[in-house]
Amino acid sequence: MSDDVITIDGPAASGKSTVAKRVADELDLIHIDSGSLYRAITWQALRNGIVAAQATISHDFLDAMQVSTDLKGNSITFLVDGTDPGLDLRSQSVAAAVSDVAAVPDVRRKVTECLRQAAQSRRAVVEGRDIGSVVFPNARFKFYLDATADERARRRHAESTVPSSGVQEVLHALQTRDRKDSTRSASPLTIPSGAVVIDTTTLSIDSVVDTILSSVSDDAGKAEKEEIR
Ligand code: DC
């Protein structure tokens, strides 16, 4: 398993995706969004008429599902049974079901295996909820981004393409998602041991990216000095 990864975990709308992509761009690394794989599996389950309740995602269904990867720019895209779900990953139906699908232990095992494989032969920035705690517990660099629920709801609402939902509605959906993600028994959202925690509530994307880049380069500098000694 590659430990040469940068992990970025945190709740929904904590700024993970934008930050992870920017850090990967700056360091010329591959960017892997693990949430997109949970969404792709959910999409395929829904297409196959499988209701996204935990008990209905069978071991056989997951076993038969082929997950492959494609590189678009520096970001990994996950294909399920040869198909890229594309914008469907962000559909309402996938969004409504994905937390339940992501709570199924067999689904988590499959995603963990695919993520380790995707990062095996290349350095990557991997984002999600359990990346530093479960998928790459020995990663050299771990970060955990957070922000208040109100601020995260404000961000989600501002980027929302569904005009009918107000900030309060978005806040409620976000809190429900947070609760499911952090209370499930299989690898819940948690601050990984050894992670640098960054509260992004009042920070710009640029300053979060800068904080991560300087933390990575400080550590690289220290390692170099130790080697010279
Ligand atoms: O980050 P996102 O909204 O695309 O994540 C979709 C869902 O997948 C969300 O309910 C959290 C879950 N998820 C997870 O449980 N573990 C991860 N490593 C990534 C996402």
Boltz pocket constraint, residues with backbone or C-beta under 6 A from the ligand:
constraints:
  - pocket:
      binder: B
      contacts: [[A, 12], [A, 34], [A, 35], [A, 36], [A, 38], [A, 39], [A, 98], [A, 99], [A, 102], [A, 127], [A, 128], [A, 129], [A, 130], [A, 131], [A, 177], [A, 181], [A, 187]]
      max_distance: 6.0
